[in-house]
Amino acid sequence: MHPRRLTRLNELIQQTISQLALNLKDPDIGFITITGAETTNDVTLTKVYYSVLGTPKEIKATAQALERAKSHIRREVGQLENLRRVPQIQFYYDDSVEKADRINRLMHVIEEEVKPEEAKPTEDIQEDEKPDESSHPAD
């Protein structure tokens, strides 16, 4: 398949699965985001990457719910763009969002630790550096 067509297909699959995930009736589906889709050149397999905002237990429950919904999702993907072949779908948990959030929190902590050091007053002005009060006219 032409690379441009494959890129467009990946985007379309990602959008379609995102919409389907929002509309699934399964209560185990957590707050999910479909972060990407990669289809092989021969369109036999699509790897779908997702992230879930929640605890490890919620992440696991969402993974199981996606597996249960896989046939429904594949059927919907098969209706896209007159595909001759409907790819098998594999779901992969994408932890890059968590890693980015962790890095962001660490950067914030470091920033907060540096701020007090920058706000420290400079050394007391030496006696000989004080402005001469006698040179200012009295008001």
GIUR-V609976 format. One record per residue. N is the residue number from 1. RES is the residue in one small letter. PHI is phi in whole degrees, 0 to 359 (none if undefined). PSI is psi as a letter, one per 40 degrees, with the letter a starting at -180 (none if undefined). NEAR is the number of other C-alpha atoms within 10 Angstrom. Layout:
# GIUR-V609976
n = (N	N)
res = (RES	RES)
phi = (PHI	PHI)
psi = (PSI	PSI)
near = (NEAR	NEAR)
This chain:
# GIUR-V609976
n = (1	2	3	4	5	6	7	8	9	10	11	12	13	14	15	16	17	18	19	20	21	22	23	24	25	26	27	28	29	30	31	32	33	34	35	36	37	38	39	40	41	42	43	44	45	46	47	48	49	50	51	52	53	54	55	56	57	58	59	60	61	62	63	64	65	66	67	68	69	70	71	72	73	74	75	76	77	78	79	80	81	82	83	84	85	86	87	88	89	90	91	92	93	94	95	96	97	98	99	100	101	102	103	104	105	106	107	108	109	110	111	112	113	114	115	116	117	118	119	120	121	122	123	124	125	126	127	128	129	130	131	132	133	134	135	136	137	138	139)
res = (m	h	p	r	r	l	t	r	l	n	e	l	i	q	q	t	i	s	q	l	a	l	n	l	k	d	p	d	i	g	f	i	t	i	t	g	a	e	t	t	n	d	v	t	l	t	k	v	y	y	s	v	l	g	t	p	k	e	i	k	a	t	a	q	a	l	e	r	a	k	s	h	i	r	r	e	v	g	q	l	e	n	l	r	r	v	p	q	i	q	f	y	y	d	d	s	v	e	k	a	d	r	i	n	r	l	m	h	v	i	e	e	e	v	k	p	e	e	a	k	p	t	e	d	i	q	e	d	e	k	p	d	e	s	s	h	p	a	d)
phi = (none	298	304	293	294	296	298	297	296	300	296	293	296	300	296	296	292	300	296	297	297	292	264	294	273	293	290	279	289	274	284	253	230	275	265	180	213	229	254	292	301	271	57	265	214	236	266	251	257	220	230	228	271	162	281	304	295	293	296	295	297	293	299	293	295	296	297	294	269	304	293	297	296	297	298	293	296	296	273	277	44	50	295	288	233	265	289	292	243	237	260	230	287	253	266	295	294	296	297	297	295	297	297	298	294	296	297	296	297	297	299	293	287	283	304	299	292	290	275	299	292	289	305	305	294	294	305	283	267	293	293	281	291	288	280	272	293	282	277)
psi = (i	h	d	d	d	d	d	d	d	d	d	d	d	d	d	d	d	d	d	d	d	d	e	h	e	h	e	e	h	a	g	i	h	h	e	i	h	h	h	i	d	e	f	e	h	h	h	h	h	i	i	h	h	a	i	d	d	d	d	d	d	d	d	d	d	d	d	d	e	d	d	d	d	d	d	d	d	e	e	h	f	f	h	d	h	h	i	i	h	h	h	h	h	h	e	d	d	d	d	d	d	d	d	d	d	d	d	d	d	d	d	d	d	d	d	d	d	d	e	h	i	i	i	i	h	i	d	e	e	i	i	h	d	d	e	h	i	h	none)
near = (10	7	9	9	10	17	15	11	19	20	15	16	25	24	16	16	21	17	13	16	21	14	10	15	11	14	9	16	21	21	14	16	19	22	16	19	23	20	19	13	12	10	17	12	16	21	18	21	18	22	22	22	13	13	10	10	9	16	20	17	16	24	21	14	19	20	15	12	16	16	13	14	19	17	12	15	22	16	11	14	9	9	12	10	11	18	19	15	20	15	16	15	16	17	13	12	15	13	11	11	12	12	12	12	12	12	12	12	11	11	11	11	11	11	10	9	9	9	8	8	7	7	6	7	8	7	7	7	8	8	9	8	8	7	7	8	6	6	3)
